[in-house]
Amino acid sequence: MKNINEKNYLINENEMVMFESIKHINEYGEEYWEARELMQVLEYSKWENFHKVIKQAMIACENSKSNVIDHFPEVRKTIKMPKGATKKISDYYLSRYACYLIVQNADPKKETVALGQTYFAVQTRKQEISEKEYSLLTEDEKRFYQRNLTRKGNYSLNKAAKDAGVKNFDKFHNSGYKGLYNGETADDIAKRKGLRYREDILDNMGSEELAANLFRITQTESKLKRDNIKTEKDANEAHYNIGKNIREVIAKNG
């Protein structure tokens, strides 16, 4: 197994920007790519040709015992046509793993496909590293790795919170931040960090701070499920108390 710091796994900043720029984040904090946007970046001119690649990737996904629907959910979109007409077209919201399978099945003669193979291989690999490999990462690599885990954790937490009766998700998440950050909301944290409007605070944390937030997220999800919490008030209180408890542990350890 190769270490992600080895030369073959390195990826330059331009490659990252190319594929990161078309990444989307849904309401649950889950990342995804739109197939038609990825098609353009990979320099496919016809949907019919790119759709064949998607179908091949789906087969590979199924053969890996993964749920195809989870990684390749199909959506219908309405686009504008000349003279005010509209047309329904199909698209897919692709997971990172789905993108990885697509670039592995795309035309390797295309330079952008080769870049995509490197990019998605590296990022998928970063999500599967061992504790020993993690210790060898640079701070930027650790931060990127923790950020991906935090995104996934927030997605899972939001689903648990919804089942617990939460409707105001901003208030729910701020309850956790207030506990962990001694009364600060997400907006307060952003102001303290000097961030621009709508800039994500999680994208501006070091690896240790992200790890603390990930612990808050996973512990809150576990408590919501374990205690079978079913009211928004109790969910917010649980999130606050867990954040506060983590803060106290961090303070005790200096």
Secondary structure, DSSP 4 states (H G I P E B T S, - for coil): ---TTSGGG---HHHHHHHHTTEEE-TTS-EEEEHHHHHHHTT---HHHHHHHHHHHHHHHHHTT--HHHH--EEEEEEE-GGG-EEEEEEEEE-HHHHHHHHHHS-TTSHHHHHHHHHHHHHHHHTT--HHHHHTS-HHHHHHHHHHHHHHHHHHHHHHHHHTT---HHHHHHHHHHHHTTT--HHHHHHHHTPPTT--GGGG--HHHHHHHHHHHHHHHHHHHHTT--SHHHHHHHHHHHHHHHHHHHHHT-
